[in-house]
Amino acid sequence: MNNIKDIEIKKIVNSIGREAFITIFYPEIKLNSEITSNEISLKYSDRKYKSWDSRTSNSKRLFREGMEKEALRYIIESSGKLDSDVLKKAESYLNE
């Protein structure tokens, strides 16, 4: 990762949260690109994020700009503390 687009993807993914992008935002936005942050927060009421709007907006941006697969690659490559099930989910999304 060394060009502007890669740096931007890294910044966006980190602001969303790698695990949150894989388990919440990627599948929800892929299924319905018009879903609102409120709708997502109601579906995942067990999560106590303060920044649903920002996370949703940033996730939608990745899709809108066609960077969602690059975001998945970044997450897989920087999987550090990710749970193995979350990592497997990211890999399966990438291979869709």
C-alpha positions as CSV (number, residue, x, y, z in Angstrom):
1,M,0.0,0.0,0.0
2,N,1.7,3.1,-1.1
3,N,-0.4,5.1,-3.5
4,I,-3.0,7.7,-2.5
5,K,-5.9,5.3,-3.1
6,D,-4.4,2.7,-0.8
7,I,-3.7,5.2,1.9
8,E,-7.3,6.5,1.6
9,I,-8.7,2.9,1.8
10,K,-6.6,2.3,4.9
11,K,-7.8,5.5,6.5
12,I,-11.5,4.8,5.7
13,V,-11.4,1.1,6.8
14,N,-9.7,2.1,10.1
15,S,-12.4,4.7,10.8
16,I,-15.1,2.1,10.2
17,G,-13.3,-0.7,12.1
18,R,-12.1,-3.8,10.3
19,E,-14.3,-6.2,12.2
20,A,-17.3,-3.9,11.9
21,F,-16.9,-3.5,8.2
22,I,-16.8,-7.3,7.7
23,T,-19.6,-8.3,10.1
24,I,-22.0,-5.4,9.7
25,F,-21.4,-2.8,7.0
26,Y,-20.2,-4.9,4.1
27,P,-23.1,-7.4,4.1
28,E,-25.7,-4.7,4.8
29,I,-24.6,-2.3,2.2
30,K,-24.0,-5.0,-0.4
31,L,-27.5,-6.2,0.1
32,N,-29.1,-2.7,0.1
33,S,-27.0,0.3,-0.9
34,E,-29.8,2.6,0.2
35,I,-29.9,1.4,3.8
36,T,-29.6,4.1,6.4
37,S,-27.4,4.2,9.5
38,N,-30.5,4.2,11.6
39,E,-31.7,1.0,10.0
40,I,-28.3,-0.7,10.5
41,S,-28.1,0.5,14.1
42,L,-31.5,-1.0,14.9
43,K,-30.5,-4.3,13.4
44,Y,-27.3,-4.4,15.5
45,S,-28.6,-2.9,18.7
46,D,-26.2,-5.0,20.7
47,R,-23.4,-2.8,19.3
48,K,-23.0,0.5,21.1
49,Y,-21.2,2.6,18.5
50,K,-21.5,6.4,18.8
51,S,-20.6,6.9,15.2
52,W,-23.2,4.9,13.1
53,D,-23.6,7.7,10.6
54,S,-19.9,8.1,10.0
55,R,-19.3,4.3,9.7
56,T,-22.2,3.9,7.4
57,S,-21.2,6.9,5.2
58,N,-17.6,5.7,5.0
59,S,-18.7,2.1,4.1
60,K,-21.1,3.4,1.4
61,R,-18.3,5.5,0.0
62,L,-16.1,2.4,-0.4
63,F,-18.9,0.8,-2.5
64,R,-19.8,4.0,-4.4
65,E,-16.1,4.4,-5.4
66,G,-15.6,0.7,-6.2
67,M,-13.1,0.2,-3.4
68,E,-14.8,-2.4,-1.4
69,K,-12.7,-5.3,-2.7
70,E,-9.5,-3.4,-2.1
71,A,-10.8,-2.7,1.5
72,L,-11.3,-6.5,1.9
73,R,-7.8,-7.2,0.7
74,Y,-6.4,-4.6,3.1
75,I,-8.3,-6.1,6.0
76,I,-7.1,-9.6,5.2
77,E,-3.5,-8.5,4.8
78,S,-3.6,-6.6,8.1
79,S,-5.7,-9.2,9.9
80,G,-3.5,-9.0,13.1
81,K,-6.1,-9.3,15.9
82,L,-9.1,-10.3,13.8
83,D,-11.0,-13.4,14.9
84,S,-10.5,-16.3,12.5
85,D,-14.2,-16.5,11.7
86,V,-14.2,-12.8,10.7
87,L,-11.1,-13.3,8.6
88,K,-12.8,-16.3,6.8
89,K,-15.9,-14.2,6.2
90,A,-13.7,-11.4,4.7
91,E,-12.0,-14.0,2.4
92,S,-15.4,-15.4,1.3
93,Y,-16.6,-11.9,0.5
94,L,-13.5,-11.2,-1.6
95,N,-14.0,-14.4,-3.5
96,E,-17.7,-13.7,-4.4
